[in-house]
C-alpha cells in the first residue's frame, strides 16, 4: 500500500455503492480498503493504518453505531457517517458517539470526496505519543485558564494531566482559546474548523454535539464554553 496516500476505509453493505465509492476514491488519489459488514470493518480497521472511515449505519453483524463506539475506544481517526437515516435525532446520535461528520444518502461521490479532503486537510503529521514534543515552543502553544494547548501535536493538558480530545474537538477549542471572551458565530466556527462554505453545510448540527462533548471533557477545568443565544459560543476563564 502506498504510504504517501491517505487510506480510506469504506464500510458499506450494498455492493454497488461500495464499488462505486471505492472506484471514485481511488480516482481521487486515495488508497481504499472496503468492508461489507461491521465485523469486517473492525478487522480491516485493525489490519490497516486507516486515515479516515466512511461508515454506513445499517450494516449486518455490527451496525455502524456499534462500530463507531468500538473505533472510538481505540482511535480518534475521523469518521464520516453515511446513511439514509437523516433525521436530526439520528445525526445527533451518530455524532454523540464520536462521528466527525455526517452525510445523508443519496449523496454524490464528489460531495463525499470534498468532505474527506476538508477533514484530512486539517490533519498534519506529528508525534503519536501522548506527551508534547520538546520542540513545541511557547509561541506555538496556547495557555488559557488551567489548560495548555499544543497545536503541533493537537494535545491538551490540564496542569500535567492529558485530556483526550478528538481532532475536531481540539480545533474548536483551539479556535475559541485564541481570544477568550470573544463570541464566535456558528457560521464562523463551521467555516474555520470544518472548512464548509455553502449554506447547506452551515446548517449542520454537528457543532452543537461537539461543543456538548467538549464541555463534558473539560468539566474539571477552570474554563467554560458559554452559549450566547442567537449569536454563538464564547470561551470564559
Secondary structure, 3 states (H helix, E strand, C coil): CCCCCCEEEEECCCHHHHHHHHHHHHHCCCEEEEECCHHHHHHHHHHCCCCEEEECCCCCCCCHHHHHHHHHHHCCCEEEEEECCCCHHHHHHHHHCCCCEEEECCCCHHHHHHHHHHHHHCCCCCCCCCCCCCCCCCCCEEEECCEEEECCCCEEEECCEEECCCHHHHHHHHHHHHCCCCCECHHHHHHHHHCCCCHHHHCCCHHHHHHHHHHHHCCCCCCEEEEECCCEEEEEC
